[in-house]
């Protein structure tokens, strides 16, 4: 069964998770040993620090040992050698996480150690998983904290991210030690991750299904003070190397929003901002005359331009659908682009902006389809601002989109305050309670942790991911990126905030390997869970204000069972 087909129907391959199947396939193709559920060569077993698996190590010099370990509520300051502790809930299982400081080995490579301990009283695999694939009660951590891609065999906990929220950057792991990291109740192991050069004094670590914490960044000379043996780290990584060197450099954290009335969408990257105007709102049918709805749209763009007094380059490009012939559509697209420019000149000064205006007709559709929905998406005007000096000011303090006003759209499902939680039910009989006490403001972002508790009376697939994902169609996300499926199949990218007339999607970044945007949230919410508590981490662009509202819209083909809204979520400063 194809992965896309199984996702669309909400069913799973029998006997193994998608993540395990993908990784097994990849490793087999690489002629590596595949021994899931078996003892790996060179593995020692035991309790409380005696587990070691294929590049993963036990406590010893890789664990905090006698060094101080701080809770996540007390973030480390520059120069600190303390490890930080998080209490994770990994797809229904209790796993504590200890995170070391980042150690810069040289100008090219940095290391971090992540120690994972499964609670001795943790529930069994059979109790938690709808389709258990382990006959020895081993929890495969790499299924949930490793990269879920056939192109990148999951190594260790390689989905851990390093965030510099002050400058809006993210580092992805180049490599991680271990192949399939498995834990029995009471066991622990340490996985090492390598990154490119981390050039900050502190960094925020995002550990999937565990949370966020701040650690210091140390030079190699201070590694021993932090109880980190670089030789062990290097040996562990070399043992199961699957490095992806193109991930070494940090990349800009980006922002994608939509007006609540769907009249505009805005993408803010590290260098430019693109505002897409829906032509069905901006213009009358087959006309280049601005409609009444265009005013709010263009006021939004004018506000964006005014934030950058030094100007830059401004591109205005018109697009049409494919209903008329090529010549007609080309002319119409050019006229619409020029109409937008004329009105912007009336709303704000463009003298410091080098402006270009063009039309593409039907030649560059956003969605390659002939449905009415696809054609509506393709009818658009794209306005791209490339400010002198980049968009850092925008990322640090986003200006809410004025289009759509302050009134929230009617909810599609149950509503409750974030701290009280909302309970939703699926057609399969599964019941899920979702809460979020607060979000934390850090830099230009909000860091949030949802706590979810699932129960199902039967072992049928409850499609757990469907309560959190963003699925505009079977194959694309809300950005309309056709290639997004591989990276975001089980992602929590549909957890949006409603504020300032906008629907704000999780912050994301353009991944060098996938060539699409990858959200800063959970990427491996596989559908096999039937019970237990799971922590879901999300990073959002900060819209300002004191509270936010979280809203999840289900995929059109799944109906309203997976829709809900959490209101009055307080914003706390870090």
LINKA-V258059 format. One record per residue. N is the residue number from 1. RES is the residue in one letter. SS is DSSP state (~ for helix, > for strand, _ for the rest). Layout:
BEGIN
n:N res:RES ss:SS
n:N res:RES ss:SS
END
This chain:
BEGIN
n:1 res:X ss:_
n:2 res:X ss:_
n:3 res:X ss:~
n:4 res:X ss:~
n:5 res:X ss:~
n:6 res:X ss:~
n:7 res:X ss:~
n:8 res:X ss:~
n:9 res:X ss:~
n:10 res:X ss:_
n:11 res:X ss:_
n:12 res:X ss:_
n:13 res:X ss:_
n:14 res:X ss:_
n:15 res:X ss:_
n:16 res:X ss:_
n:17 res:X ss:_
n:18 res:X ss:~
n:19 res:X ss:~
n:20 res:X ss:~
n:21 res:X ss:~
n:22 res:X ss:~
n:23 res:X ss:~
n:24 res:X ss:~
n:25 res:X ss:~
n:26 res:X ss:~
n:27 res:X ss:~
n:28 res:X ss:~
n:29 res:X ss:~
n:30 res:X ss:_
n:31 res:X ss:_
n:32 res:X ss:_
n:33 res:X ss:_
n:34 res:X ss:_
n:35 res:X ss:_
n:36 res:X ss:_
n:37 res:X ss:_
n:38 res:X ss:_
n:39 res:X ss:_
n:40 res:X ss:_
n:41 res:X ss:_
n:42 res:X ss:_
n:43 res:X ss:_
n:44 res:X ss:>
n:45 res:X ss:_
n:46 res:X ss:_
n:47 res:X ss:_
n:48 res:X ss:_
n:49 res:X ss:_
n:50 res:X ss:_
n:51 res:X ss:_
n:52 res:X ss:>
n:53 res:X ss:_
n:54 res:X ss:_
n:55 res:X ss:_
n:56 res:X ss:_
n:57 res:X ss:>
n:58 res:X ss:_
n:59 res:X ss:_
n:60 res:X ss:~
n:61 res:X ss:~
n:62 res:X ss:~
n:63 res:X ss:_
n:64 res:X ss:_
n:65 res:X ss:_
n:66 res:X ss:_
n:67 res:X ss:_
n:68 res:X ss:_
n:69 res:X ss:>
n:70 res:X ss:>
n:71 res:X ss:>
n:72 res:X ss:_
n:73 res:X ss:_
n:74 res:X ss:_
n:75 res:X ss:_
n:76 res:X ss:_
n:77 res:X ss:_
n:78 res:X ss:_
n:79 res:X ss:_
n:80 res:X ss:_
n:81 res:X ss:_
n:82 res:X ss:_
n:83 res:X ss:>
n:84 res:X ss:>
n:85 res:X ss:>
n:86 res:X ss:>
n:87 res:X ss:>
n:88 res:X ss:>
n:89 res:X ss:>
n:90 res:X ss:>
n:91 res:X ss:_
n:92 res:X ss:_
n:93 res:X ss:>
n:94 res:X ss:>
n:95 res:X ss:>
n:96 res:X ss:>
n:97 res:X ss:>
n:98 res:X ss:>
n:99 res:X ss:>
n:100 res:X ss:_
n:101 res:X ss:_
n:102 res:X ss:>
n:103 res:X ss:>
n:104 res:X ss:>
n:105 res:X ss:_
n:106 res:X ss:_
n:107 res:X ss:_
n:108 res:X ss:_
n:109 res:X ss:_
n:110 res:X ss:>
n:111 res:X ss:>
n:112 res:X ss:>
n:113 res:X ss:>
n:114 res:X ss:>
n:115 res:X ss:>
n:116 res:X ss:>
n:117 res:X ss:>
n:118 res:X ss:>
n:119 res:X ss:_
n:120 res:X ss:_
n:121 res:X ss:_
n:122 res:X ss:_
n:123 res:X ss:_
n:124 res:X ss:_
n:125 res:X ss:~
n:126 res:X ss:~
n:127 res:X ss:~
n:128 res:X ss:~
n:129 res:X ss:>
n:130 res:X ss:_
n:131 res:X ss:_
n:132 res:X ss:_
n:133 res:X ss:_
n:134 res:X ss:_
n:135 res:X ss:_
n:136 res:X ss:_
n:137 res:X ss:_
n:138 res:X ss:_
n:139 res:X ss:>
n:140 res:X ss:>
n:141 res:X ss:_
n:142 res:X ss:~
n:143 res:X ss:~
n:144 res:X ss:~
n:145 res:X ss:~
n:146 res:X ss:_
n:147 res:X ss:_
n:148 res:X ss:_
n:149 res:X ss:>
n:150 res:X ss:_
n:151 res:X ss:_
n:152 res:X ss:>
n:153 res:X ss:_
n:154 res:X ss:_
n:155 res:X ss:_
n:156 res:X ss:_
n:157 res:X ss:_
n:158 res:X ss:_
n:159 res:X ss:_
n:160 res:X ss:_
n:161 res:X ss:>
n:162 res:X ss:>
n:163 res:X ss:>
n:164 res:X ss:>
n:165 res:X ss:_
n:166 res:X ss:_
n:167 res:X ss:_
n:168 res:X ss:_
n:169 res:X ss:>
n:170 res:X ss:>
n:171 res:X ss:>
n:172 res:X ss:_
n:173 res:X ss:_
n:174 res:X ss:_
n:175 res:X ss:>
n:176 res:X ss:>
n:177 res:X ss:_
n:178 res:X ss:_
n:179 res:X ss:_
n:180 res:X ss:_
n:181 res:X ss:_
n:182 res:X ss:>
n:183 res:X ss:>
n:184 res:X ss:_
n:185 res:X ss:_
n:186 res:X ss:_
n:187 res:X ss:_
n:188 res:X ss:>
n:189 res:X ss:>
n:190 res:X ss:>
n:191 res:X ss:>
n:192 res:X ss:>
n:193 res:X ss:>
n:194 res:X ss:>
n:195 res:X ss:>
n:196 res:X ss:_
n:197 res:X ss:_
n:198 res:X ss:_
n:199 res:X ss:_
n:200 res:X ss:_
n:201 res:X ss:_
n:202 res:X ss:>
n:203 res:X ss:>
n:204 res:X ss:>
n:205 res:X ss:>
n:206 res:X ss:>
n:207 res:X ss:>
n:208 res:X ss:_
n:209 res:X ss:_
n:210 res:X ss:_
n:211 res:X ss:>
n:212 res:X ss:>
n:213 res:X ss:>
n:214 res:X ss:>
n:215 res:X ss:>
n:216 res:X ss:>
n:217 res:X ss:>
n:218 res:X ss:>
n:219 res:X ss:>
n:220 res:X ss:~
n:221 res:X ss:~
n:222 res:X ss:~
n:223 res:X ss:_
n:224 res:X ss:~
n:225 res:X ss:~
n:226 res:X ss:~
n:227 res:X ss:_
n:228 res:X ss:_
n:229 res:X ss:_
n:230 res:X ss:~
n:231 res:X ss:~
n:232 res:X ss:~
n:233 res:X ss:~
n:234 res:X ss:~
n:235 res:X ss:~
n:236 res:X ss:~
n:237 res:X ss:~
n:238 res:X ss:~
n:239 res:X ss:~
n:240 res:X ss:_
n:241 res:X ss:_
n:242 res:X ss:_
n:243 res:X ss:_
n:244 res:X ss:_
n:245 res:X ss:~
n:246 res:X ss:~
n:247 res:X ss:~
n:248 res:X ss:_
n:249 res:X ss:_
n:250 res:X ss:_
n:251 res:X ss:>
n:252 res:X ss:>
n:253 res:X ss:_
n:254 res:X ss:>
n:255 res:X ss:>
n:256 res:X ss:>
n:257 res:X ss:>
n:258 res:X ss:>
n:259 res:X ss:>
n:260 res:X ss:_
n:261 res:X ss:_
n:262 res:X ss:_
n:263 res:X ss:_
n:264 res:X ss:>
n:265 res:X ss:>
n:266 res:X ss:>
n:267 res:X ss:>
n:268 res:X ss:>
n:269 res:X ss:_
n:270 res:X ss:_
n:271 res:X ss:_
n:272 res:X ss:_
n:273 res:X ss:>
n:274 res:X ss:>
n:275 res:X ss:>
n:276 res:X ss:>
n:277 res:X ss:>
n:278 res:X ss:>
n:279 res:X ss:~
n:280 res:X ss:~
n:281 res:X ss:~
n:282 res:X ss:~
n:283 res:X ss:>
n:284 res:X ss:_
n:285 res:X ss:_
n:286 res:X ss:_
n:287 res:X ss:_
n:288 res:X ss:_
n:289 res:X ss:_
n:290 res:X ss:>
n:291 res:X ss:_
n:292 res:X ss:_
n:293 res:X ss:_
n:294 res:X ss:~
n:295 res:X ss:~
n:296 res:X ss:~
n:297 res:X ss:~
n:298 res:X ss:~
n:299 res:X ss:~
n:300 res:X ss:~
n:301 res:X ss:~
n:302 res:X ss:~
n:303 res:X ss:~
n:304 res:X ss:~
n:305 res:X ss:~
n:306 res:X ss:~
n:307 res:X ss:_
n:308 res:X ss:_
n:309 res:X ss:_
n:310 res:X ss:_
n:311 res:X ss:_
n:312 res:X ss:>
n:313 res:X ss:>
n:314 res:X ss:>
n:315 res:X ss:>
n:316 res:X ss:>
n:317 res:X ss:>
n:318 res:X ss:>
n:319 res:X ss:>
n:320 res:X ss:_
n:321 res:X ss:_
n:322 res:X ss:_
n:323 res:X ss:_
n:324 res:X ss:_
n:325 res:X ss:_
n:326 res:X ss:~
n:327 res:X ss:~
n:328 res:X ss:~
n:329 res:X ss:~
n:330 res:X ss:~
n:331 res:X ss:~
n:332 res:X ss:~
n:333 res:X ss:~
n:334 res:X ss:~
n:335 res:X ss:~
n:336 res:X ss:~
n:337 res:X ss:~
n:338 res:X ss:~
n:339 res:X ss:~
n:340 res:X ss:~
n:341 res:X ss:~
n:342 res:X ss:~
n:343 res:X ss:~
n:344 res:X ss:~
n:345 res:X ss:~
n:346 res:X ss:~
n:347 res:X ss:~
n:348 res:X ss:_
n:349 res:X ss:_
n:350 res:X ss:_
n:351 res:X ss:_
n:352 res:X ss:_
n:353 res:X ss:>
n:354 res:X ss:>
n:355 res:X ss:>
n:356 res:X ss:>
n:357 res:X ss:>
n:358 res:X ss:>
n:359 res:X ss:>
n:360 res:X ss:_
n:361 res:X ss:_
n:362 res:X ss:_
n:363 res:X ss:_
n:364 res:X ss:_
n:365 res:X ss:_
n:366 res:X ss:_
n:367 res:X ss:_
n:368 res:X ss:_
n:369 res:X ss:_
n:370 res:X ss:_
n:371 res:X ss:_
n:372 res:X ss:~
n:373 res:X ss:~
n:374 res:X ss:~
n:375 res:X ss:~
n:376 res:X ss:~
n:377 res:X ss:~
n:378 res:X ss:~
n:379 res:X ss:_
n:380 res:X ss:>
n:381 res:X ss:>
n:382 res:X ss:>
n:383 res:X ss:>
n:384 res:X ss:>
n:385 res:X ss:>
n:386 res:X ss:>
n:387 res:X ss:>
n:388 res:X ss:_
n:389 res:X ss:_
n:390 res:X ss:_
n:391 res:X ss:_
n:392 res:X ss:~
n:393 res:X ss:~
n:394 res:X ss:~
n:395 res:X ss:~
n:396 res:X ss:~
n:397 res:X ss:_
n:398 res:X ss:_
n:399 res:X ss:_
n:400 res:X ss:_
n:401 res:X ss:_
n:402 res:X ss:_
n:403 res:X ss:_
n:404 res:X ss:_
n:405 res:X ss:_
n:406 res:X ss:_
n:407 res:X ss:_
n:408 res:X ss:_
n:409 res:X ss:_
n:410 res:X ss:_
n:411 res:X ss:_
n:412 res:X ss:_
n:413 res:X ss:_
n:414 res:X ss:>
n:415 res:X ss:>
n:416 res:X ss:>
n:417 res:X ss:>
n:418 res:X ss:_
n:419 res:X ss:_
n:420 res:X ss:_
n:421 res:X ss:_
n:422 res:X ss:>
n:423 res:X ss:>
n:424 res:X ss:>
n:425 res:X ss:>
n:426 res:X ss:_
n:427 res:X ss:_
n:428 res:X ss:_
n:429 res:X ss:_
n:430 res:X ss:_
n:431 res:X ss:>
n:432 res:X ss:>
n:433 res:X ss:>
n:434 res:X ss:>
n:435 res:X ss:>
n:436 res:X ss:_
n:437 res:X ss:_
n:438 res:X ss:>
n:439 res:X ss:>
n:440 res:X ss:>
n:441 res:X ss:>
n:442 res:X ss:>
n:443 res:X ss:_
n:444 res:X ss:_
n:445 res:X ss:>
n:446 res:X ss:>
n:447 res:X ss:>
n:448 res:X ss:>
n:449 res:X ss:>
n:450 res:X ss:>
n:451 res:X ss:>
n:452 res:X ss:>
n:453 res:X ss:>
n:454 res:X ss:>
n:455 res:X ss:>
n:456 res:X ss:_
n:457 res:X ss:_
n:458 res:X ss:_
n:459 res:X ss:_
n:460 res:X ss:_
n:461 res:X ss:_
n:462 res:X ss:_
n:463 res:X ss:_
n:464 res:X ss:~
n:465 res:X ss:~
n:466 res:X ss:~
n:467 res:X ss:~
n:468 res:X ss:_
n:469 res:X ss:_
n:470 res:X ss:_
n:471 res:X ss:_
n:472 res:X ss:_
n:473 res:X ss:_
n:474 res:X ss:_
n:475 res:X ss:_
n:476 res:X ss:_
n:477 res:X ss:_
n:478 res:X ss:_
n:479 res:X ss:_
n:480 res:X ss:_
n:481 res:X ss:_
n:482 res:X ss:~
n:483 res:X ss:~
n:484 res:X ss:~
n:485 res:X ss:~
n:486 res:X ss:~
n:487 res:X ss:~
n:488 res:X ss:~
n:489 res:X ss:_
n:490 res:X ss:>
n:491 res:X ss:_
n:492 res:X ss:_
n:493 res:X ss:_
n:494 res:X ss:_
n:495 res:X ss:>
n:496 res:X ss:>
n:497 res:X ss:>
n:498 res:X ss:>
n:499 res:X ss:>
n:500 res:X ss:_
n:501 res:X ss:_
n:502 res:X ss:>
n:503 res:X ss:>
n:504 res:X ss:>
n:505 res:X ss:_
n:506 res:X ss:>
n:507 res:X ss:_
n:508 res:X ss:>
n:509 res:X ss:>
n:510 res:X ss:>
n:511 res:X ss:_
n:512 res:X ss:_
n:513 res:X ss:_
n:514 res:X ss:_
n:515 res:X ss:_
n:516 res:X ss:_
n:517 res:X ss:>
n:518 res:X ss:>
n:519 res:X ss:>
n:520 res:X ss:_
n:521 res:X ss:>
n:522 res:X ss:_
n:523 res:X ss:_
n:524 res:X ss:>
n:525 res:X ss:_
n:526 res:X ss:_
n:527 res:X ss:_
n:528 res:X ss:_
n:529 res:X ss:>
n:530 res:X ss:_
n:531 res:X ss:>
n:532 res:X ss:>
n:533 res:X ss:>
n:534 res:X ss:>
n:535 res:X ss:>
n:536 res:X ss:>
n:537 res:X ss:>
n:538 res:X ss:>
n:539 res:X ss:>
n:540 res:X ss:>
n:541 res:X ss:>
n:542 res:X ss:_
n:543 res:X ss:_
n:544 res:X ss:_
n:545 res:X ss:_
n:546 res:X ss:_
n:547 res:X ss:>
n:548 res:X ss:>
n:549 res:X ss:>
n:550 res:X ss:>
n:551 res:X ss:>
n:552 res:X ss:>
n:553 res:X ss:_
n:554 res:X ss:_
n:555 res:X ss:_
n:556 res:X ss:~
n:557 res:X ss:~
n:558 res:X ss:~
n:559 res:X ss:~
n:560 res:X ss:~
n:561 res:X ss:~
n:562 res:X ss:~
n:563 res:X ss:_
n:564 res:X ss:>
n:565 res:X ss:>
n:566 res:X ss:>
n:567 res:X ss:>
n:568 res:X ss:>
n:569 res:X ss:>
n:570 res:X ss:>
n:571 res:X ss:>
n:572 res:X ss:>
n:573 res:X ss:>
n:574 res:X ss:_
END
